[in-house]
Amino acid sequence: MYDTILIPFDGSDEARKGANHGIDLAATCGATVHALYVIDLPGAPRTLYLRDDEDEMRERYHEYGEEVTTELCEMANDAGVECTTAVRTGSPGEEIVDYAKEHDMGAIVLGSAYRGKFRAILGSTAEKVVRTAESPVITVRQQMND
């Protein structure tokens, strides 16, 4: 069914719910998991002082991304699933879709936050991925009580 599954992961509760589902699916299919963290820094012009701190901020985000993708791979390994990690910088929805296309992912599995009755069913990142990805996308929605 699927040989490779991309799991975007930021360590949040909704991402963890998606990751658990993706790992279970990978274990069932005998697929490999790719854990992806996307660093999303605002692109607005900044003062010189803020630009000086930006390199330090990027480094912290990169370290955090390595930490959470390693955590996801440990979860996958515990389930007997091979895992690869990646950290990218950019718009999360675009980077997820680009990574999936570049690496010919069989599917993308991601969590989506509960937004309440009157808000979007999917989060903005999940919605963008669903609308633009060439690979099948499975979203696992975080419920209000989860």
C-alpha positions in Angstrom: 0.0 0.0 0.0 2.6 2.6 1.2 6.3 2.3 1.2 7.1 5.7 2.7 5.0 7.9 5.0 5.8 11.5 5.8 4.9 12.6 9.3 5.2 16.3 9.9 5.9 16.7 13.7 6.3 19.7 16.0 5.9 17.9 19.3 2.3 19.3 19.9 -0.5 17.1 21.2 -2.2 17.2 17.8 1.0 16.3 16.0 1.6 13.5 18.4 -1.9 12.1 17.7 -1.1 12.2 13.9 2.3 10.6 14.6 0.9 7.7 16.5 -1.5 7.0 13.7 1.2 7.4 11.0 3.5 5.0 12.9 0.7 2.4 13.3 0.0 2.7 9.6 3.7 2.3 8.7 4.0 -0.7 10.9 0.9 -2.3 9.3 2.2 -1.6 5.8 5.9 -2.2 6.4 6.6 1.4 5.4 9.4 3.7 6.3 8.6 6.9 8.2 10.1 10.3 7.4 9.8 12.7 10.4 9.8 16.4 9.3 10.0 19.5 11.4 9.5 22.9 9.7 11.0 26.0 11.2 8.5 28.8 10.6 10.1 32.2 11.2 8.2 35.4 10.2 9.5 37.1 7.1 8.7 40.7 8.1 11.5 43.3 8.1 13.2 43.5 11.5 15.4 46.0 13.2 19.2 45.4 13.3 18.9 44.3 17.0 16.3 41.6 16.1 18.3 40.4 13.1 21.3 39.8 15.4 19.1 37.6 17.6 17.7 35.8 14.6 20.7 33.5 14.1 20.4 32.4 17.7 16.7 31.9 17.3 17.1 29.8 14.2 19.7 27.7 16.0 17.3 27.1 18.9 14.5 26.1 16.5 16.8 23.8 14.6 17.9 22.1 17.8 14.2 21.7 18.9 13.4 20.3 15.4 16.2 17.7 15.8 14.9 16.9 19.2 11.3 16.3 18.3 12.1 14.4 15.0 14.5 12.2 17.0 11.7 11.6 19.5 9.3 10.6 16.7 11.9 8.2 15.3 12.3 6.6 18.7 8.6 6.1 18.8 8.8 4.5 15.3 11.7 2.3 16.2 9.8 1.1 19.3 7.1 0.0 16.8 9.7 -1.7 14.5 9.5 1.0 11.9 12.5 2.5 10.2 12.6 6.3 10.4 14.5 9.2 8.8 14.6 12.8 10.1 14.6 16.1 8.4 14.5 19.8 9.5 13.5 22.5 7.0 12.8 26.3 7.2 9.9 28.0 5.5 6.2 27.9 5.3 5.1 24.6 7.0 2.4 23.8 4.4 4.7 24.4 1.5 7.7 22.7 3.0 5.6 19.6 3.8 4.2 19.4 0.3 7.6 20.0 -1.3 9.3 17.4 0.9 6.7 14.8 0.0 7.1 15.5 -3.7 10.9 15.5 -3.6 11.1 12.2 -1.7 8.1 10.6 -3.5 6.2 9.9 -0.3 3.5 7.4 -0.5 1.3 9.3 2.0 1.4 12.2 4.4 -0.1 11.7 7.9 -0.5 14.8 10.1 -2.5 15.9 13.1 -4.9 18.8 13.0 -6.0 20.9 16.0 -9.6 21.1 17.1 -10.8 24.6 16.2 -14.3 24.5 17.7 -17.7 24.3 16.0 -17.6 27.6 14.1 -14.0 27.5 13.0 -12.2 25.6 10.3 -12.3 21.8 10.5 -8.7 21.5 9.6 -5.8 23.8 10.8 -4.4 26.1 8.2 -1.3 24.0 7.6 -3.3 20.8 7.3 -5.8 22.5 5.0 -3.0 23.7 2.7 -1.4 20.3 2.7 -4.7 18.6 1.8 -5.4 21.1 -1.0 -1.9 21.0 -2.6 -0.2 17.7 -2.0 0.1 15.1 -4.8 0.4 12.3 -2.2 -2.6 11.0 -0.3 -3.1 13.0 2.9 -4.5 11.5 6.1 -5.4 14.0 8.8 -6.0 13.0 12.4 -8.0 15.7 14.2 -7.4 16.6 17.8 -10.8 16.5 19.5 -11.9 19.0 22.1 -11.6 16.5 24.9 -8.3 14.9 23.8 
